[in-house]
Amino acid sequence: MNQKGFIEVTRINGVDQVRINGPLTAMTGTLLLELFEKAGPHCVINMKNVSYIDSFGIRHWMSFIKRFSATRQVKLEECTLDFSLQVLLLNGVLGQAKVNSFYATFFCNKCSHEESHLYDLTKLSTTSGEIDATRVCSGCGDLMHNHDDIGLLISRMTGKQAS
């Protein structure tokens, strides 16, 4: 496994589309520094391929995003469950970036099926009545549940108080 990972940047209509691939570890610092130096004023960072986050990696990320989002318009997309849990646990993981979407994992107690669901915050109202914390299991048809507090996670991702 490539412990360093890599970052891809494509500029489309003046917006840098950034894809982070691999783990956020001690080896990530140089990649984030390179991104800081070459990225333009508008960035969308896709986190879907972040495979793992360790304590050194989250420290590098928090230092990076604090400075990076202070000087740019930054949006985060497809944040992984690992990243989302860091948002719940630590202040400063988002800097001033806006989260467009994140994944949450659902588990079926009846058949042990597990699946991820993408929450698109650009289309989701954060009123508690509209946040569905259950899904129908594609394996057995029973209800699947999310063991994280979806309302709290959405409020942390959006910077708004949970209802």
Secondary structure, DSSP 8 states (H G I E B T S, - for coil): --SS-EEEEEEETTEEEEEEEEEESGGGHHHHHHHHHH--SEEEEEEEEEEEE-HHHHHHHHHHHHHHHHSSEEEEESB-HHHHHHHHH-TTSSTT-EE-EEEEEEE-TTT--EEEEEEETTT---SGGG---EEE-TTTSSEEE-SS-HHHHHHHHHT----
